[in-house]
Amino acid sequence: MEHEDSRLFEKIRKGDLKAFEHLFRKYYRRLCAIANQYCHDRDTAEEVVQDLFCKVWEKKDEILITTSVRSYLFKAVYFNTINRVKQQKKDVELDVIKAEASENYRAEEIVELSEISELVASALDRLPARGQVIFRMNRFEGLTYREIATRLDISVKTVEAYMGQALRLFRESMKGYR
């Protein structure tokens, strides 16, 4: 089975849409079930899985699978779901903060906070999928490079490389801001 998935992914790398559809159909339901276990919302679970497959297609040339395709998809959907749930919680918290801020701060400061948030979100979206996961694990979950490497079954050097790329991108994004 893994050999078949590896062949499918190689075809996907070459732009084979039928191979992509086959991989999608093969894992979609199982991945939705996994996502639903963590977010407890069927629509959100489906969105997470669909977003994952969109990123797989968009970044098919950049994705480095060091384990199996199945394992990669399962880990990615797990981390993406956890990140989505955290983001939803942060969005709610941010709404509360903005409501409080509107009472306490001038309008320009609120706009500035929103602009910075958008710059950060935009920069994060430009990272490869694995880079996003690694960055979130480090900066949002507070994991060390070694802990991330252990969880993702990659080397610490790989984590360092992705974090270096992310930090460069963030510096470039913020360069023109004030």
MARTI-935258 format. One record per atom (N, C-alpha, C): atom name; residue in one letter; residue number from 0; x, y, z. Coordinates in steps of 0.1 Angstrom, whole numbers, padded with zeros to 4 digits. Atoms other than C-alpha are relative to their C-alpha. Layout:
<nodes>
  atom  rest   nr     px     py     pz
    CA     A  NUM      X      Y      Z
...
</nodes>
This chain:
<nodes>
  atom  rest   nr     px     py     pz
     N     M    0   0008  -0012   0000
    CA     M    0   0000   0000   0000
     C     M    0   0009   0013   0000
     N     E    1  -0009  -0012  -0001
    CA     E    1   0028   0025   0009
     C     E    1   0007   0002  -0013
     N     H    2  -0006  -0001   0012
    CA     H    2   0045   0017  -0023
     C     H    2  -0009   0007  -0011
     N     E    3   0010  -0006   0009
    CA     E    3   0013   0026  -0042
     C     E    3  -0001   0015   0003
     N     D    4   0001  -0014  -0003
    CA     D    4   0011   0059  -0023
     C     D    4   0012   0007  -0005
     N     S    5  -0013  -0006   0005
    CA     S    5   0047   0067  -0031
     C     S    5  -0001   0003  -0015
     N     R    6   0002  -0002   0015
    CA     R    6   0040   0061  -0068
     C     R    6  -0010   0011  -0003
     N     L    7   0010  -0010   0002
    CA     L    7   0009   0082  -0066
     C     L    7   0006   0014   0002
     N     F    8  -0005  -0013  -0003
    CA     F    8   0028   0111  -0050
     C     F    8   0010   0004  -0010
     N     E    9  -0009  -0003   0011
    CA     E    9   0055   0109  -0076
     C     E    9  -0007   0005  -0012
     N     K   10   0009  -0004   0012
    CA     K   10   0028   0112  -0103
     C     K   10  -0005   0014   0003
     N     I   11   0006  -0013  -0004
    CA     I   11   0013   0141  -0084
     C     I   11   0011   0011  -0002
     N     R   12  -0011  -0010   0001
    CA     R   12   0047   0159  -0083
     C     R   12   0002   0004  -0015
     N     K   13  -0001  -0002   0015
    CA     K   13   0046   0156  -0122
     C     K   13  -0012   0007  -0005
     N     G   14   0012  -0007   0004
    CA     G   14   0012   0173  -0122
     C     G   14  -0012  -0009  -0004
     N     D   15   0010   0010   0004
    CA     D   15  -0009   0141  -0127
     C     D   15  -0013   0003   0009
     N     L   16   0012  -0003  -0007
    CA     L   16  -0044   0153  -0116
     C     L   16  -0008  -0013   0004
     N     K   17   0007   0012  -0003
    CA     K   17  -0059   0118  -0117
     C     K   17   0006  -0007   0012
     N     A   18  -0006   0006  -0012
    CA     A   18  -0033   0105  -0092
     C     A   18  -0003   0008   0012
     N     F   19   0004  -0008  -0011
    CA     F   19  -0041   0135  -0070
     C     F   19  -0014  -0003   0004
     N     E   20   0014   0003  -0003
    CA     E   20  -0078   0127  -0072
     C     E   20  -0001  -0014   0007
     N     H   21   0000   0014  -0006
    CA     H   21  -0071   0090  -0064
     C     H   21   0005   0001   0015
     N     L   22  -0005  -0001  -0014
    CA     L   22  -0051   0100  -0033
     C     L   22  -0010   0007   0009
     N     F   23   0011  -0008  -0007
    CA     F   23  -0078   0125  -0023
     C     F   23  -0011  -0010   0004
     N     R   24   0012   0009  -0002
    CA     R   24  -0106   0099  -0026
     C     R   24   0005  -0011   0010
     N     K   25  -0005   0010  -0008
    CA     K   25  -0084   0073  -0008
     C     K   25   0000   0004   0015
     N     Y   26  -0002  -0004  -0013
    CA     Y   26  -0078   0093   0023
     C     Y   26  -0010   0011   0006
     N     Y   27   0009  -0011  -0005
    CA     Y   27  -0105   0121   0025
     C     Y   27  -0008  -0004   0012
     N     R   28   0010   0004  -0012
    CA     R   28  -0130   0103   0048
     C     R   28   0008  -0002   0013
     N     R   29  -0008   0003  -0013
    CA     R   29  -0103   0090   0072
     C     R   29   0006   0013   0006
     N     L   30  -0006  -0013  -0005
    CA     L   30  -0086   0124   0074
     C     L   30  -0011   0009   0006
     N     C   31   0011  -0008  -0006
    CA     C   31  -0120   0141   0080
     C     C   31  -0004  -0005   0014
     N     A   32   0003   0006  -0013
    CA     A   32  -0127   0116   0108
     C     A   32   0010   0004   0011
     N     I   33  -0011  -0004  -0009
    CA     I   33  -0093   0124   0124
     C     I   33  -0002   0014   0004
     N     A   34   0001  -0014  -0003
    CA     A   34  -0098   0161   0121
     C     A   34  -0012   0003   0009
     N     N   35   0012  -0002  -0008
    CA     N   35  -0133   0159   0136
     C     N   35   0002  -0004   0014
     N     Q   36  -0003   0004  -0013
    CA     Q   36  -0120   0141   0166
     C     Q   36   0006   0011   0009
     N     Y   37  -0007  -0011  -0007
    CA     Y   37  -0100   0172   0175
     C     Y   37  -0008   0013   0000
     N     C   38   0007  -0012   0001
    CA     C   38  -0123   0200   0164
     C     C   38  -0015  -0001   0003
     N     H   39   0014   0003  -0003
    CA     H   39  -0157   0184   0170
     C     H   39  -0009   0008  -0008
     N     D   40   0008  -0007   0009
    CA     D   40  -0171   0202   0140
     C     D   40   0002  -0005  -0014
     N     R   41  -0002   0007   0013
    CA     R   41  -0177   0183   0108
     C     R   41   0004   0010  -0011
     N     D   42  -0003  -0010   0010
    CA     D   42  -0176   0215   0086
     C     D   42   0015   0004   0001
     N     T   43  -0014  -0004  -0002
    CA     T   43  -0143   0226   0101
     C     T   43   0009  -0011  -0004
     N     A   44  -0008   0012   0003
    CA     A   44  -0129   0191   0098
     C     A   44   0002  -0001  -0016
     N     E   45   0000   0001   0014
    CA     E   45  -0138   0190   0061
     C     E   45   0009   0012  -0006
     N     E   46  -0008  -0011   0004
    CA     E   46  -0123   0225   0056
     C     E   46   0015  -0002   0002
     N     V   47  -0014   0002  -0003
    CA     V   47  -0090   0215   0072
     C     V   47   0005  -0010  -0010
     N     V   48  -0005   0010   0009
    CA     V   48  -0087   0184   0050
     C     V   48   0000   0005  -0014
     N     Q   49   0000  -0006   0013
    CA     Q   49  -0097   0203   0019
     C     Q   49   0012   0010  -0002
     N     D   50  -0012  -0009   0000
    CA     D   50  -0071   0230   0027
     C     D   50   0013  -0008  -0001
     N     L   51  -0012   0008   0000
    CA     L   51  -0045   0203   0033
     C     L   51   0002  -0005  -0014
     N     F   52  -0002   0005   0013
    CA     F   52  -0051   0188  -0001
     C     F   52   0003   0011  -0010
     N     C   53  -0003  -0011   0009
    CA     C   53  -0051   0222  -0018
     C     C   53   0015   0003   0002
     N     K   54  -0014  -0003  -0002
    CA     K   54  -0017   0229  -0002
     C     K   54   0009  -0011  -0006
     N     V   55  -0008   0011   0005
    CA     V   55  -0004   0194  -0012
     C     V   55   0001   0002  -0015
     N     W   56  -0001  -0002   0014
    CA     W   56  -0013   0202  -0048
     C     W   56   0008   0013  -0004
     N     E   57  -0007  -0012   0003
    CA     E   57   0000   0238  -0047
     C     E   57   0015  -0001   0002
     N     K   58  -0014   0001  -0004
    CA     K   58   0033   0228  -0030
     C     K   58   0006  -0014  -0003
     N     K   59  -0004   0013   0002
    CA     K   59   0037   0194  -0045
     C     K   59   0015  -0001  -0003
     N     D   60  -0014   0000   0003
    CA     D   60   0072   0203  -0057
     C     D   60   0009   0002   0012
     N     E   61  -0008  -0003  -0012
    CA     E   61   0083   0215  -0023
     C     E   61  -0001  -0010   0012
     N     I   62   0002   0009  -0011
    CA     I   62   0069   0189   0000
     C     I   62   0010  -0011   0001
     N     L   63  -0010   0010  -0002
    CA     L   63   0095   0166   0015
     C     L   63  -0006  -0010   0010
     N     I   64   0006   0011  -0008
    CA     I   64   0080   0133   0028
     C     I   64   0012  -0009   0004
     N     T   65  -0011   0008  -0006
    CA     T   65   0105   0116   0051
     C     T   65  -0005  -0013   0005
     N     T   66   0006   0013  -0005
    CA     T   66   0081   0089   0063
     C     T   66  -0008  -0006  -0011
     N     S   67   0009   0005   0010
    CA     S   67   0052   0075   0044
     C     S   67  -0010   0011  -0004
     N     V   68   0010  -0010   0004
    CA     V   68   0026   0095   0024
     C     V   68  -0012   0000   0010
     N     R   69   0011   0001  -0009
    CA     R   69  -0001   0082   0047
     C     R   69   0003   0007   0013
     N     S   70  -0004  -0006  -0013
    CA     S   70   0018   0092   0078
     C     S   70   0001   0015  -0001
     N     Y   71  -0001  -0014   0002
    CA     Y   71   0026   0126   0063
     C     Y   71  -0014   0007   0000
     N     L   72   0013  -0005   0000
    CA     L   72  -0011   0132   0056
     C     L   72  -0007   0000   0014
     N     F   73   0006   0001  -0013
    CA     F   73  -0022   0120   0090
     C     F   73   0006   0010   0010
     N     K   74  -0006  -0010  -0009
    CA     K   74   0003   0142   0108
     C     K   74  -0004   0014  -0004
     N     A   75   0004  -0014   0005
    CA     A   75  -0005   0172   0086
     C     A   75  -0014   0003   0004
     N     V   76   0014  -0003  -0003
    CA     V   76  -0042   0169   0092
     C     V   76  -0001   0002   0016
     N     Y   77   0000  -0001  -0015
    CA     Y   77  -0036   0165   0130
     C     Y   77   0005   0015   0004
     N     F   78  -0005  -0013  -0004
    CA     F   78  -0014   0196   0132
     C     F   78  -0008   0012  -0006
     N     N   79   0009  -0011   0006
    CA     N   79  -0036   0217   0108
     C     N   79  -0013   0001   0008
     N     T   80   0013  -0001  -0008
    CA     T   80  -0067   0208   0129
     C     T   80   0003   0007   0013
     N     I   81  -0003  -0006  -0013
    CA     I   81  -0050   0217   0162
     C     I   81   0003   0015  -0003
     N     N   82  -0002  -0014   0003
    CA     N   82  -0038   0250   0146
     C     N   82  -0012   0007  -0003
     N     R   83   0012  -0006   0004
    CA     R   83  -0072   0257   0132
     C     R   83  -0008   0003   0013
     N     V   84   0007  -0002  -0013
    CA     V   84  -0088   0252   0167
     C     V   84   0006   0011   0008
     N     K   85  -0007  -0011  -0007
    CA     K   85  -0062   0274   0183
     C     K   85  -0002   0013  -0006
     N     Q   86   0003  -0012   0007
    CA     Q   86  -0067   0300   0156
     C     Q   86  -0014   0005   0003
     N     Q   87   0014  -0004  -0003
    CA     Q   87  -0104   0300   0162
     C     Q   87  -0001   0006   0014
     N     K   88   0000  -0005  -0014
    CA     K   88  -0098   0305   0199
     C     K   88   0006   0013   0001
     N     K   89  -0007  -0013   0000
    CA     K   89  -0073   0333   0192
     C     K   89  -0009   0010  -0007
     N     D   90   0009  -0009   0007
    CA     D   90  -0098   0349   0168
     C     D   90  -0011   0005   0010
     N     V   91   0010  -0005  -0010
    CA     V   91  -0124   0350   0196
     C     V   91   0007   0009   0010
     N     E   92  -0007  -0008  -0009
    CA     E   92  -0098   0363   0220
     C     E   92   0003   0013  -0006
     N     L   93  -0004  -0013   0007
    CA     L   93  -0087   0389   0195
     C     L   93  -0012   0009  -0001
     N     D   94   0012  -0008   0001
    CA     D   94  -0123   0400   0190
     C     D   94  -0002   0007   0014
     N     V   95   0002  -0006  -0014
    CA     V   95  -0125   0405   0228
     C     V   95   0010   0011   0002
     N     I   96  -0011  -0010  -0002
    CA     I   96  -0092   0424   0229
     C     I   96  -0003   0012  -0009
     N     K   97   0004  -0012   0009
    CA     K   97  -0103   0446   0199
     C     K   97  -0011   0008   0006
     N     A   98   0011  -0007  -0006
    CA     A   98  -0135   0454   0217
     C     A   98   0004   0008   0012
     N     E   99  -0005  -0007  -0011
    CA     E   99  -0117   0463   0248
     C     E   99   0009   0011  -0004
     N     A  100  -0009  -0010   0005
    CA     A  100  -0091   0482   0228
     C     A  100  -0007   0012  -0006
     N     S  101   0008  -0011   0006
    CA     S  101  -0117   0502   0210
     C     S  101  -0005   0010   0011
     N     E  102   0004  -0008  -0011
    CA     E  102  -0127   0515   0244
     C     E  102   0012   0008   0006
     N     N  103  -0011  -0005  -0007
    CA     N  103  -0092   0522   0256
     C     N  103   0011   0007  -0009
     N     Y  104  -0010  -0006   0009
    CA     Y  104  -0071   0532   0225
     C     Y  104  -0005   0008  -0011
     N     R  105   0004  -0008   0012
    CA     R  105  -0072   0556   0197
     C     R  105  -0002  -0009  -0012
     N     A  106   0003   0008   0013
    CA     A  106  -0085   0544   0163
     C     A  106   0013  -0003  -0007
     N     E  107  -0013   0003   0007
    CA     E  107  -0050   0547   0148
     C     E  107   0007  -0012   0005
     N     E  108  -0007   0012  -0006
    CA     E  108  -0036   0522   0172
     C     E  108  -0007  -0013  -0003
     N     I  109   0007   0012   0003
    CA     I  109  -0063   0497   0165
     C     I  109   0003  -0004  -0015
     N     V  110  -0003   0002   0014
    CA     V  110  -0057   0501   0127
     C     V  110   0014  -0006  -0001
     N     E  111  -0014   0005   0001
    CA     E  111  -0020   0496   0133
     C     E  111   0001  -0014   0005
     N     L  112   0000   0014  -0005
    CA     L  112  -0026   0464   0154
     C     L  112  -0006  -0009  -0011
     N     S  113   0006   0008   0010
    CA     S  113  -0048   0451   0126
     C     S  113   0009  -0002  -0012
     N     E  114  -0009   0001   0011
    CA     E  114  -0022   0459   0099
     C     E  114   0011  -0010   0004
     N     I  115  -0011   0009  -0004
    CA     I  115   0005   0441   0119
     C     I  115  -0005  -0014   0000
     N     S  116   0006   0013   0000
    CA     S  116  -0018   0411   0124
     C     S  116  -0001  -0005  -0014
     N     E  117   0002   0004   0014
    CA     E  117  -0025   0410   0087
     C     E  117   0014  -0003  -0006
     N     L  118  -0014   0003   0006
    CA     L  118   0013   0412   0078
     C     L  118   0005  -0013   0005
     N     V  119  -0005   0013  -0006
    CA     V  119   0021   0383   0102
     C     V  119  -0008  -0011  -0007
     N     A  120   0008   0011   0006
    CA     A  120  -0008   0362   0088
     C     A  120   0004  -0002  -0014
     N     S  121  -0004   0001   0014
    CA     S  121   0002   0370   0052
     C     S  121   0014  -0007  -0001
     N     A  122  -0014   0006   0000
    CA     A  122   0039   0361   0059
     C     A  122  -0001  -0015   0003
     N     L  123   0002   0014  -0004
    CA     L  123   0028   0328   0076
     C     L  123  -0006  -0008  -0011
     N     D  124   0007   0007   0012
    CA     D  124   0006   0319   0046
     C     D  124   0010  -0003  -0011
     N     R  125  -0009   0002   0011
    CA     R  125   0036   0322   0023
     C     R  125   0011  -0010   0003
     N     L  126  -0009   0011  -0003
    CA     L  126   0056   0296   0041
     C     L  126  -0005  -0013  -0005
     N     P  127   0004   0013   0003
    CA     P  127   0056   0260   0030
     C     P  127  -0008  -0006   0011
     N     A  128   0009   0006  -0011
    CA     A  128   0031   0238   0049
     C     A  128   0008  -0004   0012
     N     R  129  -0009   0005  -0011
    CA     R  129   0059   0222   0069
     C     R  129   0006   0011   0008
     N     G  130  -0006  -0012  -0007
    CA     G  130   0074   0256   0077
     C     G  130  -0010   0006   0009
     N     Q  131   0011  -0005  -0008
    CA     Q  131   0040   0268   0089
     C     Q  131  -0001  -0008   0013
     N     V  132   0001   0009  -0011
    CA     V  132   0037   0238   0112
     C     V  132   0011   0002   0010
     N     I  133  -0012  -0002  -0009
    CA     I  133   0072   0242   0126
     C     I  133   0000   0013   0007
     N     F  134   0001  -0013  -0006
    CA     F  134   0068   0279   0131
     C     F  134  -0010   0001   0011
     N     R  135   0011   0000  -0010
    CA     R  135   0035   0275   0149
     C     R  135   0004  -0008   0013
     N     M  136  -0004   0009  -0011
    CA     M  136   0049   0247   0171
     C     M  136   0010   0008   0009
     N     N  137  -0010  -0007  -0007
    CA     N  137   0078   0269   0181
     C     N  137  -0005   0013   0007
     N     R  138   0004  -0013  -0005
    CA     R  138   0062   0303   0185
     C     R  138  -0013   0000   0007
     N     F  139   0013  -0001  -0006
    CA     F  139   0026   0295   0194
     C     F  139  -0001  -0011   0011
     N     E  140   0001   0011  -0010
    CA     E  140   0031   0262   0214
     C     E  140   0012   0000   0009
     N     G  141  -0012  -0001  -0009
    CA     G  141   0065   0271   0228
     C     G  141   0009  -0012   0000
     N     L  142  -0009   0012   0001
    CA     L  142   0082   0239   0217
     C     L  142   0014   0004  -0004
     N     T  143  -0014  -0003   0004
    CA     T  143   0120   0238   0214
     C     T  143   0002  -0007  -0014
     N     Y  144  -0003   0007   0013
    CA     Y  144   0136   0228   0181
     C     Y  144   0001  -0015   0001
     N     R  145  -0001   0014  -0003
    CA     R  145   0145   0195   0196
     C     R  145  -0013  -0007   0001
     N     E  146   0014   0006  -0002
    CA     E  146   0109   0188   0207
     C     E  146  -0007  -0001  -0014
     N     I  147   0006   0000   0013
    CA     I  147   0097   0197   0172
     C     I  147   0006  -0011  -0009
     N     A  148  -0006   0010   0008
    CA     A  148   0122   0175   0155
     C     A  148  -0004  -0014   0004
     N     T  149   0005   0013  -0005
    CA     T  149   0112   0146   0177
     C     T  149  -0014  -0003  -0004
     N     R  150   0014   0002   0004
    CA     R  150   0075   0151   0171
     C     R  150  -0002  -0003  -0015
     N     L  151   0001   0002   0015
    CA     L  151   0079   0154   0133
     C     L  151   0009  -0010  -0006
     N     D  152  -0010   0010   0004
    CA     D  152   0106   0128   0131
     C     D  152   0009   0005  -0011
     N     I  153  -0010  -0007   0009
    CA     I  153   0130   0152   0113
     C     I  153   0012   0004   0009
     N     S  154  -0012  -0004  -0008
    CA     S  154   0164   0165   0123
     C     S  154  -0002   0014   0005
     N     V  155   0000  -0014  -0006
    CA     V  155   0170   0196   0144
     C     V  155   0005   0010  -0010
     N     K  156  -0005  -0009   0010
    CA     K  156   0189   0211   0115
     C     K  156  -0011   0003  -0010
     N     T  157   0011  -0003   0009
    CA     T  157   0158   0208   0093
     C     T  157  -0009   0010   0007
     N     V  158   0008  -0010  -0007
    CA     V  158   0138   0226   0120
     C     V  158   0007   0014   0000
     N     E  159  -0007  -0013   0000
    CA     E  159   0165   0253   0122
     C     E  159  -0001   0006  -0014
     N     A  160   0001  -0006   0013
    CA     A  160   0164   0257   0084
     C     A  160  -0014   0006  -0003
     N     Y  161   0014  -0005   0002
    CA     Y  161   0126   0261   0083
     C     Y  161  -0002   0013   0008
     N     M  162   0002  -0012  -0008
    CA     M  162   0127   0286   0112
     C     M  162   0008   0011  -0005
     N     G  163  -0008  -0010   0006
    CA     G  163   0155   0305   0096
     C     G  163  -0008   0007  -0012
     N     Q  164   0008  -0005   0012
    CA     Q  164   0134   0308   0064
     C     Q  164  -0012   0008   0005
     N     A  165   0012  -0007  -0005
    CA     A  165   0103   0318   0084
     C     A  165   0004   0014   0006
     N     L  166  -0004  -0013  -0006
    CA     L  166   0122   0345   0103
     C     L  166   0004   0010  -0010
     N     R  167  -0004  -0009   0011
    CA     R  167   0137   0359   0072
     C     R  167  -0012   0006  -0007
     N     L  168   0012  -0004   0006
    CA     L  168   0103   0361   0056
     C     L  168  -0007   0010   0009
     N     F  169   0006  -0010  -0009
    CA     F  169   0089   0379   0087
     C     F  169   0007   0013   0000
     N     R  170  -0008  -0013   0000
    CA     R  170   0117   0404   0087
     C     R  170  -0002   0008  -0013
     N     E  171   0003  -0006   0013
    CA     E  171   0112   0411   0050
     C     E  171  -0014   0006   0000
     N     S  172   0013  -0005   0000
    CA     S  172   0075   0415   0055
     C     S  172  -0002   0013   0009
     N     M  173   0001  -0011  -0010
    CA     M  173   0079   0439   0084
     C     M  173   0009   0012  -0003
     N     K  174  -0010  -0010   0003
    CA     K  174   0108   0459   0068
     C     K  174  -0006   0014  -0002
     N     G  175   0005  -0013   0004
    CA     G  175   0087   0487   0054
     C     G  175  -0010   0006   0010
     N     Y  176   0009  -0004  -0010
    CA     Y  176   0065   0489   0084
     C     Y  176   0006   0008   0011
     N     R  177  -0005  -0009  -0010
    CA     R  177   0074   0519   0105
     C     R  177   0015  -0001   0001
</nodes>
